[in-house]
């Protein structure tokens, strides 16, 4: 009785046709392959669900529907022989559809999908694409967003659009890659590795390629945009030789200059101003003919024996007229490395526990998944290669990992040595645009300083720098100079680190926070103003005894009965807003706090 009583109700519920509200995208290429989402419902999970595409020519195709939730299903469009509008219906059981083919009588029982066989409008039609990234390393991996400006004034039915589907492609020179469809006017592609034989522009030295788009992987459209590959080869610099005098045997020669160096370089030549009609001639090494170029031009090429440049005048210029010649390599350059600390003497300080965000400033940073940070030093011999995060050509970031302090000579606890900064040490920071094949130069401006903050009653809050040789006198002074902006999320965008903050029960704990810090208390008793009644001020700081249980906080004789002052809570709900103090190996005497964590 039970089964016969319940089966009709379930069958009746499942036999009810869903109501179809909309589909997106609702226009795609005739080659098919467009992934579309249909909204409506109720939909339910079943292996029998289908979407039917019908046209007035009598062609009917049924494709599988994939359940997303009760209000959405997804399918992939079949191909059509020509552009047309097709009738779309849905079945949950694979047999009974929301409407008969090409019957459009009841609202909510059908939808329409438009097939198009046109390419996006390109330069031949007066349209222009726009790229957000126009440079990248020769190893590829640069995310490039293309926007069809013409689509801003088009409608869904015009042919200015990028059409979704598996055949939507970008082509960098002669290399085609899949495109990720965002909307009808915007797509994203990842640059492929550069092929040295793919030389479309001799003046670009084989590194500049035209970017094409096709909706069907066949009919390619030129949107009047180019992408330039930079080779990160370490060139080693360049030298300008003194210019020669004019040679009357050369046509209109004003002066010539020779520049030597190795590696791949881009160079720019300008005579007087950008509007000058004059030309210059250049060649590689001392052999071969000169190549004529316009007066203002950027040429990227492989330098072996240097480059020679000659200038010719068509407007009466004379020897000695102003001209400039600039050469620069494509590899990155770091001018400054900072962290979020407030220590002016060491703006690049990283605690030994790491997990510290480094901000790198410089130039020639390229937007790519090939961008890498390298931290190395000769003292410890430890080298890290870390994923980098590109922000702008002048700004990027990475996260420094944990590394133990130098062990010292054993004369003092914790690796300290008299009159030195040990166990603290510097590490050089370098950047690679090409996945580690080549790196920026080592320089004093590109370093991080691995060091905890140190406190001792014999230190100074005025002359101290928080280092082992110059400790602070008070704990509060160390907290004030600790790293700021702690957070439980990462800066990278990939499948493993999503950038989502951990909250509530999913919070991963103190050790997983970015920009946490550590204060080392040398063996002593700490009491009085600046050592109890502390204010965390939104920071996450671990107070650690250099020797376990040999550092203590005394509240009993001060009238202040708490390690952390009560006014610091700020009535906020997040640890990041209020701050955290954690004690490790530090004793408390006469303090009302009962936890090793103070929030």
Secondary structure, 3 states (H helix, E strand, C coil): CHHHHHHHHHHHHHHCCCEEEEEECCEEECCCCCEEEEEEECCCCCCCCEEEEECCCCCEEEEECEEEECCEEEEECCCCCCCEEEEEEEECCCCCECCCCCCCCCCCCCEEEEEECCCCCCHHHCCCEEECCCEEECCCCCEEEEEEHHHHHCCCCCCCCCCECCCCEEEECCEEEEEEEEECCEEEEECCCCCCCCCCCHHHCCCEEEEEEECCCCCCEEEEEEEEEECCCCCCCEEECCCECCCCCCCCEEEEEEEEECEEEEEEEEECCCCCCCEEEEEECCCCCCEEEECCEEEEEEECCCEEEEEECCCCCCCCCCEEEEEEECCCEEEEEECCCCCHHHCCEECCCCCEEEEEEEECCCCCCCCEEEEECCCCCCCEEEECEEEECCEEEEEECCCCCCCCCCCCHHHCCCCCCCCCEEEEEEEECCCCCCCCCCCCCCEEEECCEEECCCCCCCCCCCECCECECCHHHHHHCCCCCCECCCCCCCCCCCCCCCCHHHCCCHHHCECCEEEEECCEEEECECCECECCCCCEEEEEECCCCCEEEECCCCCCCCCECHHHCCCCCCHHHHCEEEEECEEEECCCCCCCEEC
